């Protein structure tokens, strides 16, 4: 695993995808109740990149990010398979 610049476009895409997934989970759990605000990405504070190989010799490029959201100034960390979740 190696640290990468948070300004690289794939880092922003990965963080936005994670915020989207979190919002979907929150709204699914809340149902018709109006108790959850939509989270918005504020910034990415850290990013790492690594390549993982599985038993089928397929490589997966994974991006790990730590990011802040609003409202509530939440801090989250997540890892996402870039090829599967953030197609260009």
C-alpha positions as CSV (number, residue, x, y, z in Angstrom):
1,X,0.0,0.0,0.0
2,X,1.3,3.5,-0.8
3,X,0.0,6.9,0.0
4,X,-1.2,8.9,-3.0
5,X,-2.2,12.6,-3.4
6,X,-5.7,13.4,-2.5
7,X,-5.9,15.6,-5.6
8,X,-5.8,12.6,-8.0
9,X,-9.2,12.4,-9.7
10,X,-9.8,8.7,-8.8
11,X,-9.5,9.6,-5.1
12,X,-12.4,12.1,-5.4
13,X,-14.4,9.6,-7.4
14,X,-13.9,7.0,-4.7
15,X,-14.8,9.3,-1.9
16,X,-18.0,10.5,-3.7
17,X,-19.0,6.9,-4.4
18,X,-18.6,6.1,-0.7
19,X,-20.7,9.1,0.3
20,X,-23.3,8.0,-2.2
21,X,-23.3,4.5,-0.7
22,X,-23.6,5.8,2.8
23,X,-26.5,8.0,1.9
24,X,-28.3,5.1,0.2
25,X,-27.9,3.0,3.4
26,X,-29.1,5.8,5.6
27,X,-32.2,6.5,3.6
28,X,-33.0,2.8,3.3
29,X,-32.8,2.4,7.1
30,X,-34.8,5.6,7.7
31,X,-37.6,4.6,5.3
32,X,-40.3,7.3,5.1
33,X,-39.0,9.0,8.2
34,X,-37.4,12.4,7.6
35,X,-34.6,11.9,10.1
36,X,-31.4,11.8,8.0
37,X,-29.8,14.6,6.2
38,X,-28.0,14.0,2.9
39,X,-24.3,13.8,3.5
40,X,-22.0,15.9,1.3
41,X,-18.3,15.3,0.7
42,X,-16.3,18.2,2.3
43,X,-12.7,17.0,1.7
44,X,-10.5,14.0,1.5
45,X,-7.8,14.0,4.2
46,X,-5.8,10.9,3.2
47,X,-5.6,8.4,0.4
48,X,-3.8,5.2,-0.3
49,X,-3.6,2.9,-3.3
50,X,-2.9,-0.8,-3.4
51,X,-3.2,-3.7,-5.8
52,X,-4.6,-7.0,-4.5
53,X,-4.5,-10.3,-6.4
54,X,-7.1,-13.0,-5.8
55,X,-6.9,-16.8,-6.5
56,X,-7.9,-16.2,-10.1
57,X,-4.8,-14.1,-10.7
58,X,-7.1,-11.0,-11.3
59,X,-5.6,-7.8,-9.9
60,X,-7.9,-5.4,-8.1
61,X,-6.9,-1.8,-7.7
62,X,-8.1,-0.6,-4.3
63,X,-8.3,3.0,-3.1
64,X,-8.5,3.7,0.6
65,X,-9.7,7.1,1.6
66,X,-10.4,9.1,4.8
67,X,-12.9,11.8,4.2
68,X,-15.1,14.4,6.0
69,X,-18.7,15.0,5.3
70,X,-21.3,17.6,6.2
71,X,-23.6,18.1,8.0
72,X,-22.2,16.9,11.3
73,X,-18.6,17.0,10.4
74,X,-18.4,13.2,10.1
75,X,-15.2,11.4,9.4
76,X,-15.2,8.2,7.5
77,X,-12.7,5.7,6.2
78,X,-13.4,3.2,3.4
79,X,-11.7,1.1,0.8
80,X,-13.2,0.6,-2.7
81,X,-12.4,-1.5,-5.7
82,X,-11.9,1.2,-8.3
83,X,-12.6,-0.9,-11.4
84,X,-15.9,-2.2,-10.0
85,X,-17.2,0.9,-8.2
86,X,-15.7,3.8,-10.1
87,X,-15.7,3.0,-13.8
88,X,-14.4,5.9,-15.9
